[in-house]
Amino acid sequence: MEFREIYCYNCHKTLGKYNVKFYTETQIAEIIQTIHADHIKIGHHVEIRKKKSK
């Protein structure tokens, strides 16, 4: 199963994992803008990464 992971490089932690089957990259970008906007506002580097789970 594939996941897209929202990762903050400054905090060194995963902010969320979302299944590729149910969430498009556009939807995940909207999630970042609404839920994780605090990280971006204080200057943190947030990235969407693609992960595979066993």
Secondary structure, 3 states (H helix, E strand, C coil): CEEEEEEECCCCEEEEEEECCCCCHHHHHHHHHHCCHHHHHCCCCEEEEEEECC
